[in-house]
Amino acid sequence: MSGSVGDRIASLLQEKRVFTPPASFSAQARIKSMDEYRRLYRESIEDPDSFWSRHAEELHWFKKWDKVLEWEEPYAKWFVGGETNICYNCLDRHLSTWRRNKAAIIWEGEPGESRTLRYLDLHREVCRFANVLKSLGIQKGDRVSIFMGMVPELVVAVLACARIGAVHSVVFGGFSAEALADRNNDAGAKLLITQDGGWRRGKIIPLKETADAALEKSPTVEKCVVLRRTGHEVPMREGRDFWWHELMEGASDKCEAEVVDSEHMLYLLYTSGTTGKPKGVIHTTGGYMVGTYVTTKYVFDVRDEDTYWCTADIGWVTGHSYIVYGPLANGATVVMYEGAPNWPDPGRFWQIVEKYRVSIFYTAPTAIRAFIKWGDEWVTKYDLSSLRLLGTVGEPINPEAWMWYHTVVGKERCPIVDTWWQTETGAIMITPLPGATPTKPGSATLPFFGVVPDIVDREGNSLGPNEGGYLVIRRPWPSMLRGIYGDPERYEKQYWGQVPHCYFTGDGARRDEDGYYWIMGRVDDVLNVSGHRLSTMEIESALVAHPAVAEAAVVGRPDEIKGEAVVAFVTLKGEYQPSSELADEIRKFVRQQIGAHAQPDDVRFAEALPKTRSGKIMRRLLRDLAAGRPPGDMTTLEDFSVLERLRQSEE
Ligand code: WT7
C-alpha cells in the first residue's frame, strides 16, 4: 500500500463523529430508516431475483427476461433473454407522461450562455443524430469514439449510439492525440465524433486539432463528425470530415429505438490498470441500466422537483452513470456545465447552484479541497439554500474536507453521500442512503442493495473489525463490467484471479466495529490524482519514450489538493545531463503522450534506480523518498550508493 495510506488510517481511526440524517429529510426519503435499509438489503441478498425483478419492472422492456442472473464465474448475464433499449428508457418512456415538457438538461457554457433541453427536445435531437449515424454507415455493434467537451451534443451523441445499438467509447477531452489514437485502435472505432474546440478557463481546448493528429494513426476510423462550438477555423478533410449542423439539417426526427438483448454491449470506457496499456471496460445494457437507475433513485433520492448537478466530466464513468443514464432514466432535471470551477473566479460553481437552484450536488473531494484553499467567501457569498443533498466520489475524502463540505456548503442541513465505486462496477457500491444511514466523515459507510463486499487477505479469508486488507466483492451485481475489450485473460486474471471467487477491487480498506467501510486507497500500481486514475506503468512507458530517458519509476506522493501527486524518478542516457529545463521538457512530453492530467508534478533525476536483488524497483522506498521521509528498510538494496546519492540530491 502506498506511503500515504498509513497516515490516512491513523487519521481515520481517530474519526469518531457520527451524523444522523435530519428528521425532515428522512421523513421525505424513499428509505427512511436503518430498519428499512436493513430489510431491503436482506431481501436483495436472500432473494435477489425478486428484489431486482421488482426494480427492473419499473423500466421498459420490449421483452421480459427469462432469468434474472446467469453466473458462470467470472462471467455474469443479467436479465437473461430480456430485450430493451436504454435510450428508450431515458427518453421515450417519459414522453407519454407530463415529463415531456420537463427540462432534461440545463446547460451552462463556460462563457456564460445557457440552454435548456426538455425531454421532448432531447428526444428529437437524439433521433435526428441517430439517423445521421445511420447515414454514415454506423450499425448495431459498431464502435464510435466520442472526443468532446461538456456540451449537450455530447449527451445527444452518447444516447444516439445507444438508440441504434452502436457502442460508444467516450474519450475524455483532456487526452492527447496519442491516447485517443490508442483507444480508437483498440476499439476498432469506425467513426469519431468531436468538436472544433471547447472552452476551459477562457481558452480554447483544440479538440479537432488533437483529433486530426489522432486520426493520422487511427486506420479504422473512416469518418469524423465535427460539432461547431467555439467557431474558430479548423481544417476539414474532404470526404472524411462532416459538420454536425450540416448533417443534422436534413435528418429526420423519426427513429425507432433498436430493440437489443439485455447483454448487448452498450459502451466501452478506457481506464488505467496496473500495466502500461489502458483497458477497455465493457458495460452492457440491461444490468447497467437497472443498476444506474436504482442507485440514482435511492442514493440521490432524486425527485421530479429536484435540480440535480453532478460536476464530473462525461469522459469518466461518473458522467456516464450519474449525468446521463441514471438521472435521465429517472426523469430527472440535470445541470451540465462546460468549464472550470474557478472561471472567471472561484465562485463559479456556487453561482451556478444559486442561479439554477440546484438541490442535489455531487462532486469530487479534490474539488472540495480546492474550494477550501480558495477561501470560504467564494462559497458564502451565494445563496445555497436550494441544496438538500451533497455527494462525493472518486477518492477517499479526508474528514477535514468532509466537515467543511458539511458546514460551509451544506450549512449542516444536507446529508452527505460518500459513494465508493469504480469504472468497472458501473454504479455506486458502498454508500450511505441519505434518509437512513448515519454518516461518519471519511467513511463510504455500508453496501448498497445486492452488494456483498468483504475485507480479506490474499487467500480470501475475511478479516476482523478494523483490520486493513483488500476490498473485494463476493457476488456479481447487475452493473458489473462484463470484460475487458479484446482481452478476456486480463479480465479473468486482474479481477477474478487475485483472491479466490471474489471480484478484486484493487483498493485497500477496513471495516469498523459498526460494519462501516473505510477506503484507504489503491494497493496496486494505480495512482489517484485529483480523482483521475493513472497507472504508474503507463506514465513510465511515456517517460522512457523520451529520447533522454533511460529508465523511469513513477510513484505517488501525498498532495493536499490532488490527493496524490505524480513523482517521476528518471535516469538519463549517457550523453544527457540533469537540468531543470530537461525536467520541464520531460514533464511536457508526458503531457503530450497521455494528457495534462498525467503530467508529473516532480521529475527527479537519479544515477540509477534502487532495485532489489531480483531487479524489482523498490517503489516503497521511492514513495518514502518522494514524500520526504527517511527511507525504511534498505537491506535488500543492490547498490547502497544509489540510495545515498538520491538522498543527497534531495538535500
Ligand atoms: C477508484 C475508481 C467511481 C467514479 C470515479 C472514479 C477510488 C472512488 C471513492 C470513494 C474512496 C474512492 C477508489 C476506486 N474511489 N470513489 N468514495 N472513497 N475511494 O472511478 O477512475 O474507476 O476509480 O477511485 O480507489 O478504486 P475510477
Boltz pocket constraint, residues with backbone or C-beta under 6 A from the ligand:
constraints:
  - pocket:
      binder: B
      contacts: [[A, 271], [A, 317], [A, 318], [A, 392], [A, 393], [A, 394], [A, 395], [A, 396], [A, 397], [A, 418], [A, 419], [A, 420], [A, 421], [A, 422], [A, 423], [A, 424], [A, 430], [A, 444], [A, 505], [A, 506], [A, 507], [A, 519], [A, 521], [A, 522], [A, 528], [A, 531], [A, 532], [A, 533]]
      max_distance: 6.0
